[in-house]
Amino acid sequence: MNFQRIQEKLKILADAAKYDVSCSSSGSKRRNVNKGLGDSSGMGICHSYTEDGRCVSLLKILLTNHCIFDCAYCVTRKSNDIKRAAFKVQEVVDLTINFYRRNYIEGLFLSSGIFKNADYTMERLVAVAKKLRLEENFNGYIHLKSIPGASDELMREAGLYADRLSVNIEIPTEKGLKLLAPDKNRKDFIKPMEKVKNEIIQFKAEKKIIKSTPKYAPGGQSTQMIIGATNESDFEIMKTSDDFYKNYNLKRVYYSGYVPISYDSRLPQIGTEVPMMRENRLYQTDWLMRFYGFEMSEILNDNHRNLDLDIDPKLGWALRNMEHFPVDVNTADKRMLARIPGLGMKSVYKILNARKYRRLNWEHLKKIGVALNRAQYFMTCDSREFISKDLSPYQIKDLILKNSTSKYRKTFSNQLSLF
C-alpha cells in the first residue's frame, strides 16, 4: 500500500464516518474455532467512548464519501464542497488486518456514501466482509451499514459475513425526509430492515433442525435517526422507535443530535452545539421502554409530546402519576419497584432478594446500595418515616433538582442559555 495515499484517505473517510453513532457491537458470539484472527465472543468488543458518549472502539470509516444524493443534513451530500476519497475493497481489508494486528482495533464498522447506485455500493461493502472472513480468516466483529434500496440477494449475503447490519432511517418521519432529502424514498429504508428481520427469523427456525445452518447477522440490526434537523416532537420520534422495536425486531435505535454542517434554509440555525441533553432524554426513554416495562404512550402522548429536559423521563412520569405512589418496597411487585424514580433494575433485584429474609427499612436499603436521593420521595418501607408526606409534585421536583449532582446539570444550563 502507498502509505501516504492511504493515510490521506483514512483521514478523510474516518472523519466523515464520525456522524454515525450506531456502531454498538453487543450481541454477537462469533467464536474463533479455526485459529484465525480475532474473536467477538465472550467479553465481545472492547468499547471506548468519547466525552459525549459516542463509540470509537472500532475502525470506523466510509468506503467512500462520494454520493449521488444531496441530503441537506449530510456532510457527504453531492453539492458540498469537500475533499472526496474512496477506498478500494482490498485497501479496507488490509487496513483492518494491519490495525487489528497492532491492537488498535477489535473490529470494523463500515459505511459508505452511495455511488452509482445502491446495489453497486452494497456489493463492495459485502466484498470487504467476505474477503476478511474467507481470505484473511478474520473472526473479529464486523458491522456493515445496509444501503437503502439494495437487493434482497445482497442483503442476505451481507448478513452471512457481518455480525450486525444497520440501515439509517435518517429522519424520524416521512414528512421530514421529504423536506430534507426529496430524492429518497422511506420505503427503501424499510425494505432492507424487513429482509434482515425475516432472514434472522428463518435462521433461528432452520437452526433448530439443521445445526450447521450458517449464522445470519448474530448481532441483529440497528438504526439511527437524526434529531433536531426537522421539527418532530419527542412523541413522533419515540413513536417511530417503538414501531421499529415491535415490528422489525431491532436491537437498538440510536439518536444522533443534528450537527450543523452548512447553511440551508430548510435546516434550523441552532449554532454549533449538539443537543446532547435531548439525546440523553431520548435514550433514557428508549431504555424505559426496553427494560423497565413502560409503554411509549405512558411517557409520551398527545397530552405530553416532549420530554422534560430538567428531569429524567421516569421521574417526569412519576410526578404526573402520583396516585401510584408511595410504593411499599416490602410488598410491591417487580413492575412497580422498577417504576420508582432512581431505582435501576440492579437495585430492584437486590430489594426482591433482600426482603425474602427481613422487612426492609431505610438503613437496610442504604446498605444494599439503593440510591435514595430520588427514590425516597416515592417509597415507604419498615419505618414510620415517610419522606414525601404532604409534599406536592412541584415541591418534590424542586427538592430533587436542588440536591442533584447529575453530570448533565451543567450541560442543561448551557443549552438553556442558547435560548
Buried (B, 14 or more C-beta within 10 A) or exposed (E): EEEEEBEEBBEBBBBBBBBBBBBBBBBBEBEBEEEBBBBBBEEBBEBEEEEEEBBBBBBBBBBBBBBBBBBBBBBBBBEBEBEBBBBBBEBBBBBBBBBBEEEEBBBBBBBBBBBEEBBEBBBBBBBBBBBBBEEBBBBBBBBBBBBBBBBEEBBBBBBBBBBBBBBBBBBBBBEBBBBBBEEBBBEBBBBBBBBBBBBBEEBEEBBEEEEEBEBBBBBBBBBBBBBBBBEBBBBBBBBBBBEBBEEBBBBBBBBBBBBBBBEBEEBEEBEEBBBBBBBBBBBBBBBBBBEBEBEBEBBBEEEBEEBBBBBBBBBBBBBBEBEEBBBBBBEBEEEBBBBBBBBBEEBBEBBBEBBEEEBBBBEBBEEEEBEBBBBBBBBBBBBEEBBBEEBEBEEBBEBBEEEBEBEBEEBBEEBEEEE
